[in-house]
Amino acid sequence: MGLPPLVMSHVTKRFGAFTAVSDLSLDVPEGAIIGFLGPNGAGKSTSLRMALGVMQPDSGSVSLFGRPPEIATLKRVGFLPEERGLYKKMTTRATIEHFARLKGLSARDARARAIELLDMSGLSEFKTTRISKLSKGMAQKVQILSTLAHRPDFLILDEPFSGLDPVNQQVLEDLIRAEHDRGATILFSTHVMEHAERLCDRIVMMARGRKVFDGTLDEAFNALGQGARIAVSEGFDLAAALAPKGFEAHRAPDKGPGDAWRISLRPGTGAQDALRAAIEAGAPIVGFAPEEARLRDVFVSLVGEADAAALIESTGEGAIA
């Protein structure tokens, strides 16, 4: 094993009186796929900019492959920024060639790589099309391909799924897996946690500039524990009704009829036990489901409903699925 692609140690970044990132330590081992998760404004993009040396931390340290972010180490990195930007008058092939040349490929190798990537992604018929003539989703695919053009050892992708339709989101997931199979280490930020569930070895959760979780998916789900979902008629306090029976209930921002509650299950109890207790307590039940652990539920349990609501708002969705 080589040096870790990224180590951030007790990093803090302030903008005036506002602390965007507070005391963040992050270790990205070689060969990992790590999801960097949290709502918009949690500090993810600022953290990634510090990782690349675009911003300097006010305190703490950053190293890429054992050295400070500098030209030599940055050539081993492929970075997709959250703010997309391509030269609109360039063709798709010329765009990918340009970014490959910036990372050190020869003109011949850059052109061959551009053609390879366009063929692989189904964009070969658009190789001479100007960026300005592409749809937003197609232009984003070109920017992603430009990030991969030099076969980087370490990929940092800031909200890579943003703006892609479901079909192209799946294409990107497949591309991330292919890059990982090639040997690349991958760190990607997202506020859509389902992508992390499908792709990641490990997840790091951020809220209000602070790291609130760092571990494997199994560790995240174990932190949540087992649960059940019960919806009751609006206005019924299920938490108060179940407390005497030994069950803890918290409001869940699910869509649907009535008020949704998540019931935490004690060791040795199951979802049916919670349902039975609710019936015995006279709860006006309008919905019930045993819970399948989801990363969004882990996030709610770690940061509370206010930050969970921010996550839901940033996804543009009305519910935690």
C-alpha positions as a LaTeX table, in Angstrom:
\begin{tabular}{lrrr}
\hline
Residue & $x$ (\AA) & $y$ (\AA) & $z$ (\AA) \\
\hline
Met1 & 0.00 & 0.00 & 0.00 \\
Gly2 & 1.18 & 3.51 & $-0.85$ \\
Leu3 & 0.74 & 6.75 & 1.03 \\
Pro4 & $-2.88$ & 7.75 & 1.76 \\
Pro5 & $-4.18$ & 9.94 & $-1.08$ \\
Leu6 & $-5.63$ & 12.41 & 1.43 \\
Val7 & $-5.12$ & 13.17 & 5.11 \\
Met8 & $-6.80$ & 16.19 & 6.72 \\
Ser9 & $-5.91$ & 16.77 & 10.36 \\
His10 & $-7.97$ & 19.08 & 12.63 \\
Val11 & $-8.78$ & 21.44 & 9.77 \\
Thr12 & $-10.84$ & 24.59 & 10.42 \\
Lys13 & $-11.94$ & 27.26 & 7.95 \\
Arg14 & $-13.66$ & 30.51 & 8.87 \\
Phe15 & $-15.16$ & 33.28 & 6.75 \\
Gly16 & $-15.31$ & 36.23 & 9.10 \\
Ala17 & $-17.41$ & 35.24 & 12.09 \\
Phe18 & $-18.81$ & 32.20 & 10.27 \\
Thr19 & $-17.08$ & 28.83 & 10.74 \\
Ala20 & $-17.62$ & 26.80 & 7.58 \\
Val21 & $-15.57$ & 23.78 & 8.69 \\
Ser22 & $-14.66$ & 23.03 & 12.30 \\
Asp23 & $-11.87$ & 20.69 & 13.42 \\
Leu24 & $-12.28$ & 18.20 & 10.56 \\
Ser25 & $-10.02$ & 15.15 & 10.48 \\
Leu26 & $-10.37$ & 12.90 & 7.46 \\
Asp27 & $-8.20$ & 10.00 & 6.31 \\
Val28 & $-8.81$ & 8.61 & 2.81 \\
Pro29 & $-6.95$ & 5.29 & 2.42 \\
Glu30 & $-5.70$ & 4.03 & $-0.91$ \\
Gly31 & $-8.29$ & 2.11 & $-2.92$ \\
Ala32 & $-11.37$ & 3.27 & $-1.00$ \\
Ile33 & $-14.67$ & 4.70 & $-2.22$ \\
Ile34 & $-15.79$ & 7.23 & 0.38 \\
Gly35 & $-19.03$ & 9.17 & 0.38 \\
Phe36 & $-18.86$ & 12.67 & 1.87 \\
Leu37 & $-22.44$ & 13.29 & 2.92 \\
Gly38 & $-24.58$ & 16.08 & 4.26 \\
Pro39 & $-27.01$ & 18.83 & 3.27 \\
Asn40 & $-26.04$ & 21.87 & 1.24 \\
Gly41 & $-24.11$ & 24.24 & 3.49 \\
Ala42 & $-22.66$ & 21.47 & 5.67 \\
Gly43 & $-19.07$ & 22.36 & 4.70 \\
Lys44 & $-18.43$ & 19.63 & 2.12 \\
Ser45 & $-17.31$ & 21.82 & $-0.80$ \\
Thr46 & $-15.14$ & 24.01 & 1.44 \\
Ser47 & $-13.47$ & 20.88 & 2.80 \\
Leu48 & $-12.75$ & 19.58 & $-0.71$ \\
Arg49 & $-11.29$ & 22.92 & $-1.78$ \\
Met50 & $-8.94$ & 22.83 & 1.21 \\
Ala51 & $-7.99$ & 19.25 & 0.30 \\
Leu52 & $-6.86$ & 20.52 & $-3.10$ \\
Gly53 & $-5.10$ & 23.64 & $-1.84$ \\
Val54 & $-7.63$ & 25.95 & $-3.51$ \\
Met55 & $-8.32$ & 27.31 & $-0.02$ \\
Gln56 & $-5.94$ & 27.36 & 2.90 \\
Pro57 & $-7.25$ & 26.24 & 6.30 \\
Asp58 & $-7.09$ & 28.69 & 9.16 \\
Ser59 & $-5.74$ & 25.85 & 11.30 \\
Gly60 & $-4.87$ & 22.20 & 10.83 \\
Ser61 & $-3.00$ & 20.50 & 7.99 \\
Val62 & $-3.69$ & 18.81 & 4.64 \\
Ser63 & $-1.57$ & 16.33 & 2.71 \\
Leu64 & $-2.04$ & 14.69 & $-0.70$ \\
Phe65 & $-0.01$ & 11.51 & $-1.10$ \\
Gly66 & 2.09 & 12.54 & 1.89 \\
Arg67 & 2.86 & 16.06 & 0.68 \\
Pro68 & 1.11 & 19.44 & 0.73 \\
Pro69 & $-1.22$ & 20.07 & $-2.24$ \\
Glu70 & 1.13 & 21.15 & $-5.05$ \\
Ile71 & 1.57 & 20.67 & $-8.78$ \\
Ala72 & 3.28 & 17.29 & $-8.51$ \\
Thr73 & 0.59 & 15.75 & $-6.29$ \\
Leu74 & $-2.33$ & 17.49 & $-8.00$ \\
Lys75 & $-1.40$ & 15.84 & $-11.30$ \\
Arg76 & $-2.42$ & 12.56 & $-9.69$ \\
Val77 & $-5.86$ & 13.96 & $-8.84$ \\
Gly78 & $-8.99$ & 14.31 & $-10.95$ \\
Phe79 & $-11.33$ & 16.97 & $-9.56$ \\
Leu80 & $-14.93$ & 17.61 & $-10.58$ \\
Pro81 & $-16.02$ & 20.92 & $-9.01$ \\
Glu82 & $-19.58$ & 21.59 & $-7.97$ \\
Glu83 & $-19.62$ & 24.67 & $-10.20$ \\
Arg84 & $-19.52$ & 23.28 & $-13.72$ \\
Gly85 & $-17.52$ & 25.19 & $-16.31$ \\
Leu86 & $-16.63$ & 24.28 & $-19.90$ \\
Tyr87 & $-15.54$ & 26.31 & $-22.92$ \\
Lys88 & $-18.81$ & 26.56 & $-24.82$ \\
Lys89 & $-17.24$ & 27.05 & $-28.27$ \\
Met90 & $-15.04$ & 23.94 & $-28.01$ \\
Thr91 & $-16.19$ & 20.55 & $-29.25$ \\
Thr92 & $-16.64$ & 17.64 & $-26.87$ \\
Arg93 & $-13.52$ & 15.88 & $-28.13$ \\
Ala94 & $-11.41$ & 19.03 & $-27.99$ \\
Thr95 & $-12.61$ & 19.72 & $-24.46$ \\
Ile96 & $-11.53$ & 16.33 & $-23.15$ \\
Glu97 & $-8.24$ & 16.59 & $-25.06$ \\
His98 & $-7.59$ & 20.01 & $-23.50$ \\
Phe99 & $-8.00$ & 18.80 & $-19.93$ \\
Ala100 & $-5.92$ & 15.70 & $-20.64$ \\
Arg101 & $-3.10$ & 17.89 & $-21.99$ \\
Leu102 & $-3.26$ & 20.06 & $-18.85$ \\
Lys103 & $-2.60$ & 16.93 & $-16.81$ \\
Gly104 & 0.45 & 15.97 & $-18.86$ \\
Leu105 & $-0.76$ & 13.71 & $-21.69$ \\
Ser106 & 0.79 & 14.15 & $-25.12$ \\
Ala107 & $-1.38$ & 15.48 & $-27.94$ \\
Arg108 & $-1.62$ & 12.01 & $-29.48$ \\
Asp109 & $-2.49$ & 10.28 & $-26.20$ \\
Ala110 & $-4.98$ & 13.00 & $-25.27$ \\
Arg111 & $-6.88$ & 12.57 & $-28.53$ \\
Ala112 & $-6.92$ & 8.77 & $-28.23$ \\
Arg113 & $-8.15$ & 9.03 & $-24.66$ \\
Ala114 & $-10.90$ & 11.51 & $-25.63$ \\
Ile115 & $-12.16$ & 9.20 & $-28.36$ \\
Glu116 & $-12.05$ & 6.21 & $-25.99$ \\
Leu117 & $-14.08$ & 8.02 & $-23.33$ \\
Leu118 & $-16.65$ & 9.36 & $-25.78$ \\
Asp119 & $-17.14$ & 5.88 & $-27.27$ \\
Met120 & $-17.44$ & 4.31 & $-23.82$ \\
Ser121 & $-20.05$ & 6.83 & $-22.68$ \\
Gly122 & $-22.21$ & 6.73 & $-25.80$ \\
Leu123 & $-21.26$ & 10.23 & $-26.93$ \\
Ser124 & $-19.15$ & 9.33 & $-29.95$ \\
Glu125 & $-21.67$ & 10.82 & $-32.41$ \\
Phe126 & $-21.27$ & 14.18 & $-30.64$ \\
Lys127 & $-17.47$ & 14.32 & $-30.74$ \\
Thr128 & $-17.47$ & 17.35 & $-33.08$ \\
Thr129 & $-20.46$ & 19.05 & $-31.44$ \\
Arg130 & $-19.80$ & 22.29 & $-29.60$ \\
Ile131 & $-20.49$ & 22.32 & $-25.87$ \\
Ser132 & $-23.03$ & 25.12 & $-26.37$ \\
Lys133 & $-25.16$ & 22.76 & $-28.49$ \\
Leu134 & $-25.31$ & 19.98 & $-25.87$ \\
Ser135 & $-28.04$ & 19.47 & $-23.31$ \\
Lys136 & $-27.15$ & 20.28 & $-19.71$ \\
Gly137 & $-26.88$ & 16.57 & $-18.85$ \\
Met138 & $-24.66$ & 15.80 & $-21.84$ \\
Ala139 & $-22.38$ & 18.75 & $-21.07$ \\
Gln140 & $-22.06$ & 17.49 & $-17.51$ \\
Lys141 & $-21.06$ & 14.06 & $-18.80$ \\
Val142 & $-18.33$ & 15.70 & $-20.87$ \\
Gln143 & $-17.01$ & 17.50 & $-17.79$ \\
Ile144 & $-16.99$ & 14.22 & $-15.86$ \\
Leu145 & $-15.10$ & 12.52 & $-18.70$ \\
Ser146 & $-12.60$ & 15.40 & $-18.71$ \\
Thr147 & $-11.98$ & 14.73 & $-15.01$ \\
Leu148 & $-11.08$ & 11.11 & $-15.84$ \\
Ala149 & $-9.04$ & 11.80 & $-18.95$ \\
His150 & $-5.57$ & 11.41 & $-17.39$ \\
Arg151 & $-6.49$ & 8.24 & $-15.44$ \\
Pro152 & $-5.99$ & 9.86 & $-12.02$ \\
Asp153 & $-4.98$ & 7.87 & $-8.97$ \\
Phe154 & $-7.40$ & 9.87 & $-6.83$ \\
Leu155 & $-10.81$ & 11.18 & $-7.91$ \\
Ile156 & $-12.52$ & 13.96 & $-5.95$ \\
Leu157 & $-16.06$ & 14.53 & $-7.21$ \\
Asp158 & $-18.13$ & 17.36 & $-5.74$ \\
Glu159 & $-21.86$ & 16.61 & $-6.17$ \\
Pro160 & $-21.26$ & 14.58 & $-9.36$ \\
Phe161 & $-24.89$ & 13.40 & $-9.64$ \\
Ser162 & $-26.41$ & 16.87 & $-9.50$ \\
Gly163 & $-28.40$ & 17.69 & $-12.64$ \\
Leu164 & $-28.29$ & 14.18 & $-14.10$ \\
Asp165 & $-31.47$ & 12.28 & $-14.92$ \\
Pro166 & $-31.90$ & 8.78 & $-13.40$ \\
Val167 & $-30.49$ & 7.03 & $-16.48$ \\
Asn168 & $-27.32$ & 9.11 & $-16.49$ \\
Gln169 & $-27.01$ & 8.83 & $-12.71$ \\
Gln170 & $-26.80$ & 5.06 & $-13.23$ \\
Val171 & $-24.24$ & 5.58 & $-16.00$ \\
Leu172 & $-22.13$ & 7.64 & $-13.61$ \\
Glu173 & $-22.42$ & 5.03 & $-10.85$ \\
Asp174 & $-21.15$ & 2.42 & $-13.33$ \\
Leu175 & $-18.31$ & 4.74 & $-14.33$ \\
Ile176 & $-17.29$ & 5.25 & $-10.69$ \\
Arg177 & $-17.21$ & 1.49 & $-10.18$ \\
Ala178 & $-15.11$ & 1.08 & $-13.33$ \\
Glu179 & $-12.62$ & 3.70 & $-12.13$ \\
His180 & $-12.41$ & 1.96 & $-8.77$ \\
Asp181 & $-11.83$ & $-1.39$ & $-10.47$ \\
Arg182 & $-9.01$ & 0.30 & $-12.40$ \\
Gly183 & $-7.40$ & 1.14 & $-9.06$ \\
Ala184 & $-8.51$ & 4.70 & $-8.40$ \\
Thr185 & $-9.32$ & 5.97 & $-4.92$ \\
Ile186 & $-12.58$ & 7.95 & $-4.95$ \\
Leu187 & $-14.04$ & 10.58 & $-2.65$ \\
Phe188 & $-17.36$ & 12.08 & $-3.68$ \\
Ser189 & $-19.65$ & 14.51 & $-1.95$ \\
Thr190 & $-23.41$ & 14.25 & $-2.23$ \\
His191 & $-26.60$ & 15.10 & $-0.41$ \\
Val192 & $-28.39$ & 12.15 & $-2.07$ \\
Met193 & $-27.53$ & 9.34 & 0.28 \\
Glu194 & $-28.87$ & 6.50 & $-1.88$ \\
His195 & $-25.83$ & 6.85 & $-4.14$ \\
Ala196 & $-23.54$ & 6.33 & $-1.17$ \\
Glu197 & $-25.53$ & 3.28 & $-0.06$ \\
Arg198 & $-24.88$ & 1.64 & $-3.41$ \\
Leu199 & $-21.27$ & 2.68 & $-3.96$ \\
Cys200 & $-19.29$ & 3.30 & $-0.81$ \\
Asp201 & $-16.94$ & 1.34 & 1.41 \\
Arg202 & $-17.13$ & 4.11 & 3.99 \\
Ile203 & $-19.11$ & 7.27 & 4.64 \\
Val204 & $-18.34$ & 10.56 & 6.33 \\
Met205 & $-21.33$ & 12.66 & 7.41 \\
Met206 & $-21.15$ & 16.43 & 7.89 \\
Ala207 & $-23.61$ & 18.84 & 9.52 \\
Arg208 & $-23.06$ & 22.54 & 10.20 \\
Gly209 & $-19.35$ & 22.28 & 9.43 \\
Arg210 & $-18.66$ & 19.37 & 11.75 \\
Lys211 & $-18.06$ & 15.69 & 11.13 \\
Val212 & $-20.81$ & 13.72 & 12.85 \\
Phe213 & $-20.00$ & 10.21 & 11.60 \\
Asp214 & $-17.06$ & 8.41 & 10.00 \\
Gly215 & $-17.29$ & 4.66 & 9.40 \\
Thr216 & $-18.54$ & 1.80 & 7.26 \\
Leu217 & $-22.12$ & 1.35 & 6.12 \\
Asp218 & $-22.58$ & $-1.49$ & 8.58 \\
Glu219 & $-21.32$ & 0.70 & 11.41 \\
Ala220 & $-23.75$ & 3.43 & 10.36 \\
Phe221 & $-26.71$ & 1.09 & 10.33 \\
Asn222 & $-25.68$ & $-0.45$ & 13.64 \\
Ala223 & $-25.57$ & 3.04 & 15.14 \\
Leu224 & $-29.18$ & 3.53 & 14.10 \\
Gly225 & $-30.50$ & 0.27 & 15.49 \\
Gln226 & $-33.70$ & $-1.45$ & 14.39 \\
Gly227 & $-36.92$ & 0.44 & 14.03 \\
Ala228 & $-40.43$ & 0.62 & 12.63 \\
Arg229 & $-42.54$ & 3.32 & 11.01 \\
Ile230 & $-46.03$ & 4.06 & 12.31 \\
Ala231 & $-48.27$ & 6.80 & 10.94 \\
Val232 & $-51.15$ & 8.04 & 13.08 \\
Ser233 & $-53.93$ & 10.56 & 12.65 \\
Glu234 & $-52.66$ & 14.11 & 12.82 \\
Gly235 & $-52.26$ & 15.49 & 16.29 \\
Phe236 & $-51.86$ & 12.19 & 18.14 \\
Asp237 & $-48.73$ & 12.15 & 20.32 \\
Leu238 & $-47.38$ & 8.66 & 19.68 \\
Ala239 & $-44.21$ & 9.31 & 21.70 \\
Ala240 & $-46.21$ & 10.01 & 24.84 \\
Ala241 & $-48.46$ & 7.01 & 24.20 \\
Leu242 & $-45.59$ & 4.55 & 23.76 \\
Ala243 & $-43.22$ & 5.84 & 26.45 \\
Pro244 & $-44.94$ & 3.90 & 29.28 \\
Lys245 & $-44.58$ & 0.75 & 27.21 \\
Gly246 & $-40.83$ & 1.23 & 26.86 \\
Phe247 & $-40.68$ & 2.36 & 23.21 \\
Glu248 & $-39.03$ & 5.58 & 22.05 \\
Ala249 & $-40.71$ & 7.40 & 19.16 \\
His250 & $-39.52$ & 10.37 & 17.09 \\
Arg251 & $-41.31$ & 12.26 & 14.37 \\
Ala252 & $-40.21$ & 11.25 & 10.87 \\
Pro253 & $-40.61$ & 13.67 & 7.93 \\
Asp254 & $-42.28$ & 11.10 & 5.69 \\
Lys255 & $-44.93$ & 11.97 & 3.13 \\
Gly256 & $-48.30$ & 10.30 & 3.39 \\
Pro257 & $-51.48$ & 10.43 & 5.43 \\
Gly258 & $-51.28$ & 11.49 & 9.07 \\
Asp259 & $-48.16$ & 12.05 & 11.14 \\
Ala260 & $-45.24$ & 9.66 & 10.66 \\
Trp261 & $-43.16$ & 8.41 & 13.60 \\
Arg262 & $-40.03$ & 6.29 & 13.79 \\
Ile263 & $-40.08$ & 3.76 & 16.62 \\
Ser264 & $-36.74$ & 2.62 & 18.06 \\
Leu265 & $-36.78$ & $-1.07$ & 18.91 \\
Arg266 & $-35.18$ & $-2.39$ & 22.06 \\
Pro267 & $-33.00$ & $-5.52$ & 21.84 \\
Gly268 & $-35.29$ & $-8.55$ & 21.72 \\
Thr269 & $-38.26$ & $-6.64$ & 20.30 \\
Gly270 & $-39.52$ & $-6.46$ & 16.74 \\
Ala271 & $-41.66$ & $-4.19$ & 14.59 \\
Gln272 & $-44.78$ & $-6.21$ & 15.42 \\
Asp273 & $-44.18$ & $-5.60$ & 19.14 \\
Ala274 & $-44.16$ & $-1.84$ & 18.51 \\
Leu275 & $-47.35$ & $-2.11$ & 16.47 \\
Arg276 & $-49.05$ & $-4.13$ & 19.20 \\
Ala277 & $-48.03$ & $-1.56$ & 21.81 \\
Ala278 & $-49.41$ & 1.28 & 19.68 \\
Ile279 & $-52.73$ & $-0.54$ & 19.24 \\
Glu280 & $-52.96$ & $-1.21$ & 22.97 \\
Ala281 & $-52.26$ & 2.51 & 23.59 \\
Gly282 & $-55.25$ & 3.42 & 21.43 \\
Ala283 & $-53.21$ & 5.03 & 18.64 \\
Pro284 & $-55.32$ & 5.92 & 15.55 \\
Ile285 & $-52.98$ & 4.08 & 13.15 \\
Val286 & $-53.16$ & 4.94 & 9.43 \\
Gly287 & $-49.89$ & 3.33 & 8.31 \\
Phe288 & $-47.26$ & 0.84 & 9.45 \\
Ala289 & $-44.05$ & $-0.61$ & 8.01 \\
Pro290 & $-41.07$ & $-2.47$ & 9.45 \\
Glu291 & $-38.06$ & $-0.28$ & 8.85 \\
Glu292 & $-35.28$ & $-0.99$ & 6.43 \\
Ala293 & $-32.23$ & 0.90 & 7.57 \\
Arg294 & $-31.38$ & 3.90 & 5.35 \\
Leu295 & $-28.54$ & 6.38 & 5.59 \\
Arg296 & $-30.94$ & 9.30 & 5.84 \\
Asp297 & $-32.39$ & 7.76 & 8.98 \\
Val298 & $-28.88$ & 7.45 & 10.40 \\
Phe299 & $-28.36$ & 11.14 & 9.64 \\
Val300 & $-31.61$ & 12.07 & 11.42 \\
Ser301 & $-30.60$ & 10.04 & 14.47 \\
Leu302 & $-27.19$ & 11.74 & 14.61 \\
Val303 & $-28.06$ & 15.39 & 14.01 \\
Gly304 & $-31.76$ & 15.75 & 14.84 \\
Glu305 & $-34.74$ & 16.95 & 12.90 \\
Ala306 & $-33.54$ & 20.50 & 12.08 \\
Asp307 & $-30.51$ & 19.36 & 10.09 \\
Ala308 & $-32.50$ & 16.47 & 8.66 \\
Ala309 & $-34.99$ & 19.00 & 7.32 \\
Ala310 & $-32.08$ & 20.84 & 5.67 \\
Leu311 & $-31.04$ & 17.60 & 4.01 \\
Ile312 & $-34.53$ & 17.02 & 2.67 \\
Glu313 & $-34.72$ & 20.58 & 1.35 \\
Ser314 & $-31.35$ & 20.24 & $-0.40$ \\
Thr315 & $-32.48$ & 17.09 & $-2.22$ \\
Gly316 & $-35.59$ & 18.80 & $-3.49$ \\
Glu317 & $-37.68$ & 15.99 & $-2.04$ \\
Gly318 & $-40.48$ & 16.03 & 0.47 \\
Ala319 & $-39.60$ & 12.91 & 2.42 \\
Ile320 & $-36.87$ & 10.77 & 3.78 \\
Ala321 & $-37.08$ & 7.62 & 1.71 \\
\hline
\end{tabular}
